[in-house]
Amino acid sequence: MDTQQYIQKMQDLYGEWQKLLPHLEKSIADWQRGAEIMKQLDAFYSSPEWLALYERADEFTIDSQGNYSVLSEDAVWNALTEQHSLRTELQQILDNTEHNPQQSEEPQQAV
């Protein structure tokens, strides 16, 4: 790749980044909301209250909106597991994208 092609490639990547940035910023807000939700669900599921309610689940009419009930055995547990898996995957991505000028692709020809 010659210097001109290399610069154009970097320009194109920058343009792609600029288009992606608003989505990534929204993703952060989504992650924050998701963390708030899961903190509350975890506290509920981990409490003695959940077990007592679980044992009386057939006494309640719950509008689950097509989802599993929070009083089912695995719904919240699975959600916590899914959150953990996503968090781990995101952490691996972030760990592999730390800025390191030594690792950046450089043109083979002198500029």
Backbone atoms as SQL, in Angstrom:
CREATE TABLE atoms (id INTEGER PRIMARY KEY, chain TEXT, resi INTEGER, resn TEXT, atom TEXT, x REAL, y REAL, z REAL);
INSERT INTO atoms VALUES
  (1, 'A', 1, 'MET', 'N', 0.856, -1.167, 0.000),
  (2, 'A', 1, 'MET', 'CA', 0.000, 0.000, 0.000),
  (3, 'A', 1, 'MET', 'C', 0.907, 1.237, 0.000),
  (4, 'A', 2, 'ASP', 'N', 0.661, 2.135, -0.949),
  (5, 'A', 2, 'ASP', 'CA', 1.493, 3.339, -0.977),
  (6, 'A', 2, 'ASP', 'C', 0.941, 4.375, 0.013),
  (7, 'A', 3, 'THR', 'N', 1.662, 5.436, 0.186),
  (8, 'A', 3, 'THR', 'CA', 1.315, 6.443, 1.186),
  (9, 'A', 3, 'THR', 'C', -0.056, 7.052, 0.920),
  (10, 'A', 4, 'GLN', 'N', -0.360, 7.353, -0.329),
  (11, 'A', 4, 'GLN', 'CA', -1.666, 7.935, -0.680),
  (12, 'A', 4, 'GLN', 'C', -2.801, 6.979, -0.286),
  (13, 'A', 5, 'GLN', 'N', -2.647, 5.705, -0.614),
  (14, 'A', 5, 'GLN', 'CA', -3.664, 4.713, -0.271),
  (15, 'A', 5, 'GLN', 'C', -3.811, 4.582, 1.244),
  (16, 'A', 6, 'TYR', 'N', -2.687, 4.628, 1.928),
  (17, 'A', 6, 'TYR', 'CA', -2.701, 4.522, 3.386),
  (18, 'A', 6, 'TYR', 'C', -3.458, 5.697, 4.008),
  (19, 'A', 7, 'ILE', 'N', -3.163, 6.905, 3.554),
  (20, 'A', 7, 'ILE', 'CA', -3.851, 8.086, 4.076),
  (21, 'A', 7, 'ILE', 'C', -5.343, 8.002, 3.790),
  (22, 'A', 8, 'GLN', 'N', -5.706, 7.574, 2.582),
  (23, 'A', 8, 'GLN', 'CA', -7.119, 7.456, 2.234),
  (24, 'A', 8, 'GLN', 'C', -7.808, 6.407, 3.101),
  (25, 'A', 9, 'LYS', 'N', -7.111, 5.315, 3.340),
  (26, 'A', 9, 'LYS', 'CA', -7.673, 4.273, 4.202),
  (27, 'A', 9, 'LYS', 'C', -7.951, 4.838, 5.593),
  (28, 'A', 10, 'MET', 'N', -7.004, 5.603, 6.131),
  (29, 'A', 10, 'MET', 'CA', -7.187, 6.196, 7.455),
  (30, 'A', 10, 'MET', 'C', -8.327, 7.215, 7.438),
  (31, 'A', 11, 'GLN', 'N', -8.445, 7.985, 6.345),
  (32, 'A', 11, 'GLN', 'CA', -9.543, 8.946, 6.212),
  (33, 'A', 11, 'GLN', 'C', -10.886, 8.229, 6.193),
  (34, 'A', 12, 'ASP', 'N', -10.957, 7.129, 5.454),
  (35, 'A', 12, 'ASP', 'CA', -12.193, 6.350, 5.379),
  (36, 'A', 12, 'ASP', 'C', -12.555, 5.756, 6.735),
  (37, 'A', 13, 'LEU', 'N', -11.550, 5.277, 7.462),
  (38, 'A', 13, 'LEU', 'CA', -11.806, 4.744, 8.803),
  (39, 'A', 13, 'LEU', 'C', -12.307, 5.844, 9.732),
  (40, 'A', 14, 'TYR', 'N', -11.728, 7.032, 9.614),
  (41, 'A', 14, 'TYR', 'CA', -12.173, 8.165, 10.424),
  (42, 'A', 14, 'TYR', 'C', -13.636, 8.501, 10.117),
  (43, 'A', 15, 'GLY', 'N', -13.978, 8.495, 8.839),
  (44, 'A', 15, 'GLY', 'CA', -15.367, 8.749, 8.438),
  (45, 'A', 15, 'GLY', 'C', -16.314, 7.695, 8.996),
  (46, 'A', 16, 'GLU', 'N', -15.887, 6.446, 8.960),
  (47, 'A', 16, 'GLU', 'CA', -16.690, 5.365, 9.523),
  (48, 'A', 16, 'GLU', 'C', -16.865, 5.576, 11.033),
  (49, 'A', 17, 'TRP', 'N', -15.788, 5.977, 11.711),
  (50, 'A', 17, 'TRP', 'CA', -15.850, 6.249, 13.155),
  (51, 'A', 17, 'TRP', 'C', -16.866, 7.364, 13.448),
  (52, 'A', 18, 'GLN', 'N', -16.830, 8.439, 12.649),
  (53, 'A', 18, 'GLN', 'CA', -17.737, 9.561, 12.866),
  (54, 'A', 18, 'GLN', 'C', -19.203, 9.130, 12.742),
  (55, 'A', 19, 'LYS', 'N', -19.489, 8.212, 11.843),
  (56, 'A', 19, 'LYS', 'CA', -20.859, 7.693, 11.693),
  (57, 'A', 19, 'LYS', 'C', -21.241, 6.782, 12.854),
  (58, 'A', 20, 'LEU', 'N', -20.280, 6.055, 13.367),
  (59, 'A', 20, 'LEU', 'CA', -20.515, 5.089, 14.437),
  (60, 'A', 20, 'LEU', 'C', -20.627, 5.745, 15.812),
  (61, 'A', 21, 'LEU', 'N', -19.949, 6.864, 16.001),
  (62, 'A', 21, 'LEU', 'CA', -19.850, 7.507, 17.309),
  (63, 'A', 21, 'LEU', 'C', -21.198, 7.772, 17.984),
  (64, 'A', 22, 'PRO', 'N', -22.207, 8.329, 17.312),
  (65, 'A', 22, 'PRO', 'CA', -23.487, 8.561, 17.987),
  (66, 'A', 22, 'PRO', 'C', -24.132, 7.258, 18.497),
  (67, 'A', 23, 'HIS', 'N', -23.954, 6.183, 17.768),
  (68, 'A', 23, 'HIS', 'CA', -24.496, 4.885, 18.197),
  (69, 'A', 23, 'HIS', 'C', -23.772, 4.389, 19.445),
  (70, 'A', 24, 'LEU', 'N', -22.465, 4.576, 19.482),
  (71, 'A', 24, 'LEU', 'CA', -21.694, 4.164, 20.650),
  (72, 'A', 24, 'LEU', 'C', -22.064, 5.002, 21.871),
  (73, 'A', 25, 'GLU', 'N', -22.270, 6.293, 21.656),
  (74, 'A', 25, 'GLU', 'CA', -22.674, 7.158, 22.767),
  (75, 'A', 25, 'GLU', 'C', -24.039, 6.749, 23.308),
  (76, 'A', 26, 'LYS', 'N', -24.969, 6.423, 22.424),
  (77, 'A', 26, 'LYS', 'CA', -26.284, 5.948, 22.868),
  (78, 'A', 26, 'LYS', 'C', -26.142, 4.621, 23.593),
  (79, 'A', 27, 'SER', 'N', -25.238, 3.794, 23.124),
  (80, 'A', 27, 'SER', 'CA', -25.007, 2.504, 23.755),
  (81, 'A', 27, 'SER', 'C', -24.577, 2.667, 25.206),
  (82, 'A', 28, 'ILE', 'N', -23.785, 3.689, 25.485),
  (83, 'A', 28, 'ILE', 'CA', -23.366, 3.933, 26.870),
  (84, 'A', 28, 'ILE', 'C', -24.584, 4.235, 27.739),
  (85, 'A', 29, 'ALA', 'N', -25.477, 5.074, 27.239),
  (86, 'A', 29, 'ALA', 'CA', -26.703, 5.385, 27.987),
  (87, 'A', 29, 'ALA', 'C', -27.541, 4.124, 28.175),
  (88, 'A', 30, 'ASP', 'N', -27.607, 3.286, 27.155),
  (89, 'A', 30, 'ASP', 'CA', -28.351, 2.027, 27.261),
  (90, 'A', 30, 'ASP', 'C', -27.719, 1.116, 28.304),
  (91, 'A', 31, 'TRP', 'N', -26.387, 1.041, 28.323),
  (92, 'A', 31, 'TRP', 'CA', -25.691, 0.218, 29.314),
  (93, 'A', 31, 'TRP', 'C', -25.962, 0.739, 30.722),
  (94, 'A', 32, 'GLN', 'N', -25.972, 2.066, 30.882),
  (95, 'A', 32, 'GLN', 'CA', -26.245, 2.640, 32.205),
  (96, 'A', 32, 'GLN', 'C', -27.656, 2.277, 32.668),
  (97, 'A', 33, 'ARG', 'N', -28.624, 2.402, 31.784),
  (98, 'A', 33, 'ARG', 'CA', -30.006, 2.052, 32.138),
  (99, 'A', 33, 'ARG', 'C', -30.102, 0.558, 32.422),
  (100, 'A', 34, 'GLY', 'N', -29.457, -0.248, 31.589),
  (101, 'A', 34, 'GLY', 'CA', -29.461, -1.691, 31.808),
  (102, 'A', 34, 'GLY', 'C', -28.876, -2.066, 33.150),
  (103, 'A', 35, 'ALA', 'N', -27.806, -1.384, 33.552),
  (104, 'A', 35, 'ALA', 'CA', -27.178, -1.666, 34.846),
  (105, 'A', 35, 'ALA', 'C', -28.120, -1.314, 35.990),
  (106, 'A', 36, 'GLU', 'N', -28.830, -0.207, 35.859),
  (107, 'A', 36, 'GLU', 'CA', -29.807, 0.184, 36.886),
  (108, 'A', 36, 'GLU', 'C', -30.915, -0.866, 37.008),
  (109, 'A', 37, 'ILE', 'N', -31.413, -1.302, 35.873),
  (110, 'A', 37, 'ILE', 'CA', -32.474, -2.314, 35.857),
  (111, 'A', 37, 'ILE', 'C', -31.989, -3.605, 36.511),
  (112, 'A', 38, 'MET', 'N', -30.808, -4.065, 36.088),
  (113, 'A', 38, 'MET', 'CA', -30.311, -5.344, 36.598),
  (114, 'A', 38, 'MET', 'C', -29.967, -5.270, 38.081),
  (115, 'A', 39, 'LYS', 'N', -29.547, -4.115, 38.559),
  (116, 'A', 39, 'LYS', 'CA', -29.269, -3.964, 39.992),
  (117, 'A', 39, 'LYS', 'C', -30.550, -4.193, 40.789),
  (118, 'A', 40, 'GLN', 'N', -31.646, -3.631, 40.311),
  (119, 'A', 40, 'GLN', 'CA', -32.925, -3.808, 40.993),
  (120, 'A', 40, 'GLN', 'C', -33.426, -5.247, 40.892),
  (121, 'A', 41, 'LEU', 'N', -33.314, -5.838, 39.708),
  (122, 'A', 41, 'LEU', 'CA', -33.750, -7.230, 39.545),
  (123, 'A', 41, 'LEU', 'C', -32.901, -8.182, 40.374),
  (124, 'A', 42, 'ASP', 'N', -31.611, -7.927, 40.447),
  (125, 'A', 42, 'ASP', 'CA', -30.724, -8.775, 41.250),
  (126, 'A', 42, 'ASP', 'C', -31.099, -8.696, 42.729),
  (127, 'A', 43, 'ALA', 'N', -31.350, -7.474, 43.211),
  (128, 'A', 43, 'ALA', 'CA', -31.740, -7.310, 44.617),
  (129, 'A', 43, 'ALA', 'C', -33.058, -8.035, 44.884),
  (130, 'A', 44, 'PHE', 'N', -33.998, -7.937, 43.975),
  (131, 'A', 44, 'PHE', 'CA', -35.290, -8.618, 44.114),
  (132, 'A', 44, 'PHE', 'C', -35.100, -10.132, 44.131),
  (133, 'A', 45, 'TYR', 'N', -34.368, -10.635, 43.145),
  (134, 'A', 45, 'TYR', 'CA', -34.187, -12.082, 42.990),
  (135, 'A', 45, 'TYR', 'C', -33.370, -12.671, 44.144),
  (136, 'A', 46, 'SER', 'N', -32.464, -11.904, 44.707),
  (137, 'A', 46, 'SER', 'CA', -31.602, -12.384, 45.789),
  (138, 'A', 46, 'SER', 'C', -32.254, -12.278, 47.161),
  (139, 'A', 47, 'SER', 'N', -33.397, -11.648, 47.228),
  (140, 'A', 47, 'SER', 'CA', -34.028, -11.412, 48.528),
  (141, 'A', 47, 'SER', 'C', -34.879, -12.607, 48.959),
  (142, 'A', 48, 'PRO', 'N', -35.065, -12.772, 50.254),
  (143, 'A', 48, 'PRO', 'CA', -35.974, -13.811, 50.758),
  (144, 'A', 48, 'PRO', 'C', -37.405, -13.573, 50.266),
  (145, 'A', 49, 'GLU', 'N', -37.729, -12.322, 50.001),
  (146, 'A', 49, 'GLU', 'CA', -39.063, -11.981, 49.499),
  (147, 'A', 49, 'GLU', 'C', -39.358, -12.712, 48.190),
  (148, 'A', 50, 'TRP', 'N', -38.358, -12.787, 47.293),
  (149, 'A', 50, 'TRP', 'CA', -38.586, -13.441, 46.004),
  (150, 'A', 50, 'TRP', 'C', -39.018, -14.886, 46.216),
  (151, 'A', 51, 'LEU', 'N', -38.338, -15.615, 47.082),
  (152, 'A', 51, 'LEU', 'CA', -38.671, -17.010, 47.322),
  (153, 'A', 51, 'LEU', 'C', -40.092, -17.146, 47.872),
  (154, 'A', 52, 'ALA', 'N', -40.460, -16.271, 48.775),
  (155, 'A', 52, 'ALA', 'CA', -41.819, -16.309, 49.323),
  (156, 'A', 52, 'ALA', 'C', -42.853, -16.040, 48.229),
  (157, 'A', 53, 'LEU', 'N', -42.566, -15.068, 47.376),
  (158, 'A', 53, 'LEU', 'CA', -43.478, -14.763, 46.270),
  (159, 'A', 53, 'LEU', 'C', -43.504, -15.891, 45.244),
  (160, 'A', 54, 'TYR', 'N', -42.360, -16.471, 44.983),
  (161, 'A', 54, 'TYR', 'CA', -42.263, -17.596, 44.047),
  (162, 'A', 54, 'TYR', 'C', -43.172, -18.735, 44.494),
  (163, 'A', 55, 'GLU', 'N', -43.172, -19.023, 45.786),
  (164, 'A', 55, 'GLU', 'CA', -43.988, -20.110, 46.317),
  (165, 'A', 55, 'GLU', 'C', -45.482, -19.807, 46.218),
  (166, 'A', 56, 'ARG', 'N', -45.824, -18.531, 46.074),
  (167, 'A', 56, 'ARG', 'CA', -47.231, -18.132, 45.956),
  (168, 'A', 56, 'ARG', 'C', -47.542, -17.591, 44.554),
  (169, 'A', 57, 'ALA', 'N', -46.724, -17.886, 43.589),
  (170, 'A', 57, 'ALA', 'CA', -46.828, -17.276, 42.252),
  (171, 'A', 57, 'ALA', 'C', -48.205, -17.430, 41.626),
  (172, 'A', 58, 'ASP', 'N', -48.872, -18.555, 41.870),
  (173, 'A', 58, 'ASP', 'CA', -50.175, -18.770, 41.235),
  (174, 'A', 58, 'ASP', 'C', -51.272, -17.900, 41.844),
  (175, 'A', 59, 'GLU', 'N', -50.970, -17.157, 42.890),
  (176, 'A', 59, 'GLU', 'CA', -51.934, -16.237, 43.484),
  (177, 'A', 59, 'GLU', 'C', -51.953, -14.894, 42.763),
  (178, 'A', 60, 'PHE', 'N', -50.958, -14.653, 41.917),
  (179, 'A', 60, 'PHE', 'CA', -50.807, -13.342, 41.296),
  (180, 'A', 60, 'PHE', 'C', -51.099, -13.407, 39.799),
  (181, 'A', 61, 'THR', 'N', -51.707, -12.334, 39.308),
  (182, 'A', 61, 'THR', 'CA', -51.886, -12.168, 37.870),
  (183, 'A', 61, 'THR', 'C', -50.857, -11.138, 37.428),
  (184, 'A', 62, 'ILE', 'N', -49.899, -11.590, 36.637),
  (185, 'A', 62, 'ILE', 'CA', -48.798, -10.724, 36.214),
  (186, 'A', 62, 'ILE', 'C', -48.880, -10.517, 34.710),
  (187, 'A', 63, 'ASP', 'N', -48.882, -9.269, 34.282),
  (188, 'A', 63, 'ASP', 'CA', -48.831, -8.963, 32.848),
  (189, 'A', 63, 'ASP', 'C', -47.364, -8.997, 32.439),
  (190, 'A', 64, 'SER', 'N', -46.945, -10.133, 31.938),
  (191, 'A', 64, 'SER', 'CA', -45.530, -10.301, 31.577),
  (192, 'A', 64, 'SER', 'C', -45.212, -9.763, 30.187),
  (193, 'A', 65, 'GLN', 'N', -46.200, -9.253, 29.489),
  (194, 'A', 65, 'GLN', 'CA', -46.023, -8.666, 28.157),
  (195, 'A', 65, 'GLN', 'C', -45.281, -9.611, 27.214),
  (196, 'A', 66, 'GLY', 'N', -45.587, -10.884, 27.332),
  (197, 'A', 66, 'GLY', 'CA', -44.978, -11.878, 26.454),
  (198, 'A', 66, 'GLY', 'C', -43.641, -12.401, 26.926),
  (199, 'A', 67, 'ASN', 'N', -43.145, -11.901, 28.050),
  (200, 'A', 67, 'ASN', 'CA', -41.878, -12.358, 28.604),
  (201, 'A', 67, 'ASN', 'C', -42.140, -13.401, 29.689),
  (202, 'A', 68, 'TYR', 'N', -41.088, -14.062, 30.120),
  (203, 'A', 68, 'TYR', 'CA', -41.221, -14.950, 31.258),
  (204, 'A', 68, 'TYR', 'C', -41.541, -14.116, 32.489),
  (205, 'A', 69, 'SER', 'N', -42.214, -14.696, 33.436),
  (206, 'A', 69, 'SER', 'CA', -42.537, -14.013, 34.683),
  (207, 'A', 69, 'SER', 'C', -41.281, -13.883, 35.549),
  (208, 'A', 70, 'VAL', 'N', -41.189, -12.769, 36.276),
  (209, 'A', 70, 'VAL', 'CA', -40.078, -12.598, 37.211),
  (210, 'A', 70, 'VAL', 'C', -40.185, -13.577, 38.379),
  (211, 'A', 71, 'LEU', 'N', -41.318, -14.253, 38.481),
  (212, 'A', 71, 'LEU', 'CA', -41.470, -15.261, 39.525),
  (213, 'A', 71, 'LEU', 'C', -41.215, -16.673, 38.994),
  (214, 'A', 72, 'SER', 'N', -40.808, -16.781, 37.738),
  (215, 'A', 72, 'SER', 'CA', -40.409, -18.096, 37.241),
  (216, 'A', 72, 'SER', 'C', -39.018, -18.406, 37.778),
  (217, 'A', 73, 'GLU', 'N', -38.660, -19.676, 37.777),
  (218, 'A', 73, 'GLU', 'CA', -37.380, -20.074, 38.370),
  (219, 'A', 73, 'GLU', 'C', -36.175, -19.435, 37.693),
  (220, 'A', 74, 'ASP', 'N', -36.211, -19.289, 36.380),
  (221, 'A', 74, 'ASP', 'CA', -34.980, -18.937, 35.668),
  (222, 'A', 74, 'ASP', 'C', -34.974, -17.587, 34.967),
  (223, 'A', 75, 'ALA', 'N', -36.078, -16.886, 34.899),
  (224, 'A', 75, 'ALA', 'CA', -36.124, -15.657, 34.099),
  (225, 'A', 75, 'ALA', 'C', -35.075, -14.637, 34.549),
  (226, 'A', 76, 'VAL', 'N', -35.090, -14.257, 35.804),
  (227, 'A', 76, 'VAL', 'CA', -34.155, -13.236, 36.278),
  (228, 'A', 76, 'VAL', 'C', -32.740, -13.796, 36.318),
  (229, 'A', 77, 'TRP', 'N', -32.603, -15.052, 36.709),
  (230, 'A', 77, 'TRP', 'CA', -31.276, -15.679, 36.722),
  (231, 'A', 77, 'TRP', 'C', -30.659, -15.642, 35.318),
  (232, 'A', 78, 'ASN', 'N', -31.449, -15.998, 34.312),
  (233, 'A', 78, 'ASN', 'CA', -30.950, -15.970, 32.934),
  (234, 'A', 78, 'ASN', 'C', -30.593, -14.553, 32.503),
  (235, 'A', 79, 'ALA', 'N', -31.405, -13.580, 32.912),
  (236, 'A', 79, 'ALA', 'CA', -31.107, -12.190, 32.565),
  (237, 'A', 79, 'ALA', 'C', -29.790, -11.744, 33.198),
  (238, 'A', 80, 'LEU', 'N', -29.571, -12.130, 34.448),
  (239, 'A', 80, 'LEU', 'CA', -28.305, -11.794, 35.116),
  (240, 'A', 80, 'LEU', 'C', -27.120, -12.457, 34.420),
  (241, 'A', 81, 'THR', 'N', -27.310, -13.689, 34.001),
  (242, 'A', 81, 'THR', 'CA', -26.258, -14.414, 33.289),
  (243, 'A', 81, 'THR', 'C', -25.968, -13.763, 31.940),
  (244, 'A', 82, 'GLU', 'N', -27.030, -13.372, 31.230),
  (245, 'A', 82, 'GLU', 'CA', -26.857, -12.697, 29.935),
  (246, 'A', 82, 'GLU', 'C', -26.119, -11.375, 30.110),
  (247, 'A', 83, 'GLN', 'N', -26.484, -10.615, 31.147),
  (248, 'A', 83, 'GLN', 'CA', -25.811, -9.346, 31.401),
  (249, 'A', 83, 'GLN', 'C', -24.324, -9.577, 31.679),
  (250, 'A', 84, 'HIS', 'N', -24.031, -10.578, 32.476),
  (251, 'A', 84, 'HIS', 'CA', -22.634, -10.888, 32.792),
  (252, 'A', 84, 'HIS', 'C', -21.856, -11.253, 31.521),
  (253, 'A', 85, 'SER', 'N', -22.456, -12.072, 30.665),
  (254, 'A', 85, 'SER', 'CA', -21.786, -12.467, 29.415),
  (255, 'A', 85, 'SER', 'C', -21.522, -11.259, 28.525),
  (256, 'A', 86, 'LEU', 'N', -22.519, -10.391, 28.397),
  (257, 'A', 86, 'LEU', 'CA', -22.336, -9.192, 27.581),
  (258, 'A', 86, 'LEU', 'C', -21.286, -8.269, 28.172),
  (259, 'A', 87, 'ARG', 'N', -21.306, -8.120, 29.486),
  (260, 'A', 87, 'ARG', 'CA', -20.327, -7.267, 30.155),
  (261, 'A', 87, 'ARG', 'C', -18.914, -7.805, 29.936),
  (262, 'A', 88, 'THR', 'N', -18.763, -9.122, 30.036),
  (263, 'A', 88, 'THR', 'CA', -17.459, -9.748, 29.816),
  (264, 'A', 88, 'THR', 'C', -16.986, -9.531, 28.379),
  (265, 'A', 89, 'GLU', 'N', -17.899, -9.707, 27.432),
  (266, 'A', 89, 'GLU', 'CA', -17.552, -9.516, 26.019),
  (267, 'A', 89, 'GLU', 'C', -17.162, -8.060, 25.756),
  (268, 'A', 90, 'LEU', 'N', -17.920, -7.125, 26.313),
  (269, 'A', 90, 'LEU', 'CA', -17.605, -5.716, 26.137),
  (270, 'A', 90, 'LEU', 'C', -16.254, -5.374, 26.775),
  (271, 'A', 91, 'GLN', 'N', -15.997, -5.929, 27.946),
  (272, 'A', 91, 'GLN', 'CA', -14.722, -5.673, 28.617),
  (273, 'A', 91, 'GLN', 'C', -13.551, -6.189, 27.779),
  (274, 'A', 92, 'GLN', 'N', -13.721, -7.348, 27.152),
  (275, 'A', 92, 'GLN', 'CA', -12.660, -7.880, 26.291),
  (276, 'A', 92, 'GLN', 'C', -12.418, -6.969, 25.100),
  (277, 'A', 93, 'ILE', 'N', -13.493, -6.443, 24.526),
  (278, 'A', 93, 'ILE', 'CA', -13.349, -5.517, 23.399),
  (279, 'A', 93, 'ILE', 'C', -12.597, -4.273, 23.851),
  (280, 'A', 94, 'LEU', 'N', -13.000, -3.725, 24.983),
  (281, 'A', 94, 'LEU', 'CA', -12.355, -2.514, 25.489),
  (282, 'A', 94, 'LEU', 'C', -10.890, -2.762, 25.836),
  (283, 'A', 95, 'ASP', 'N', -10.610, -3.913, 26.429),
  (284, 'A', 95, 'ASP', 'CA', -9.226, -4.237, 26.780),
  (285, 'A', 95, 'ASP', 'C', -8.342, -4.354, 25.541),
  (286, 'A', 96, 'ASN', 'N', -8.923, -4.761, 24.425),
  (287, 'A', 96, 'ASN', 'CA', -8.151, -4.946, 23.195),
  (288, 'A', 96, 'ASN', 'C', -8.078, -3.688, 22.336),
  (289, 'A', 97, 'THR', 'N', -8.680, -2.597, 22.782),
  (290, 'A', 97, 'THR', 'CA', -8.670, -1.373, 21.975),
  (291, 'A', 97, 'THR', 'C', -7.967, -0.220, 22.655),
  (292, 'A', 98, 'GLU', 'N', -7.214, -0.505, 23.710),
  (293, 'A', 98, 'GLU', 'CA', -6.467, 0.574, 24.347),
  (294, 'A', 98, 'GLU', 'C', -5.487, 1.155, 23.336),
  (295, 'A', 99, 'HIS', 'N', -5.359, 2.454, 23.328),
  (296, 'A', 99, 'HIS', 'CA', -4.487, 3.125, 22.366),
  (297, 'A', 99, 'HIS', 'C', -3.031, 2.779, 22.649),
  (298, 'A', 100, 'ASN', 'N', -2.387, 2.286, 21.633),
  (299, 'A', 100, 'ASN', 'CA', -0.964, 1.969, 21.733),
  (300, 'A', 100, 'ASN', 'C', -0.318, 2.326, 20.399),
  (301, 'A', 101, 'PRO', 'N', 0.350, 3.489, 20.318),
  (302, 'A', 101, 'PRO', 'CA', 0.945, 3.918, 19.054),
  (303, 'A', 101, 'PRO', 'C', 1.918, 2.903, 18.462),
  (304, 'A', 102, 'GLN', 'N', 2.535, 2.086, 19.295),
  (305, 'A', 102, 'GLN', 'CA', 3.481, 1.087, 18.810),
  (306, 'A', 102, 'GLN', 'C', 2.783, 0.035, 17.948),
  (307, 'A', 103, 'GLN', 'N', 1.484, -0.180, 18.162),
  (308, 'A', 103, 'GLN', 'CA', 0.773, -1.232, 17.443),
  (309, 'A', 103, 'GLN', 'C', 0.021, -0.722, 16.223),
  (310, 'A', 104, 'SER', 'N', 0.024, 0.586, 15.970),
  (311, 'A', 104, 'SER', 'CA', -0.748, 1.108, 14.850),
  (312, 'A', 104, 'SER', 'C', -0.096, 0.715, 13.529),
  (313, 'A', 105, 'GLU', 'N', -0.948, 0.541, 12.527),
  (314, 'A', 105, 'GLU', 'CA', -0.464, 0.171, 11.196),
  (315, 'A', 105, 'GLU', 'C', 0.177, 1.400, 10.572),
  (316, 'A', 106, 'GLU', 'N', 1.371, 1.272, 10.064),
  (317, 'A', 106, 'GLU', 'CA', 2.060, 2.378, 9.458),
  (318, 'A', 106, 'GLU', 'C', 2.385, 2.024, 8.007),
  (319, 'A', 107, 'PRO', 'N', 2.500, 3.040, 7.156),
  (320, 'A', 107, 'PRO', 'CA', 2.821, 2.748, 5.754),
  (321, 'A', 107, 'PRO', 'C', 4.216, 2.159, 5.651),
  (322, 'A', 108, 'GLN', 'N', 4.385, 1.333, 4.666),
  (323, 'A', 108, 'GLN', 'CA', 5.672, 0.672, 4.448),
  (324, 'A', 108, 'GLN', 'C', 6.691, 1.612, 3.836),
  (325, 'A', 109, 'GLN', 'N', 6.225, 2.625, 3.130),
  (326, 'A', 109, 'GLN', 'CA', 7.142, 3.571, 2.505),
  (327, 'A', 109, 'GLN', 'C', 7.342, 4.791, 3.392),
  (328, 'A', 110, 'ALA', 'N', 8.482, 5.412, 3.279),
  (329, 'A', 110, 'ALA', 'CA', 8.723, 6.656, 4.018),
  (330, 'A', 110, 'ALA', 'C', 7.828, 7.739, 3.452),
  (331, 'A', 111, 'VAL', 'N', 7.398, 8.626, 4.318),
  (332, 'A', 111, 'VAL', 'CA', 6.481, 9.688, 3.884),
  (333, 'A', 111, 'VAL', 'C', 7.241, 10.871, 3.389);
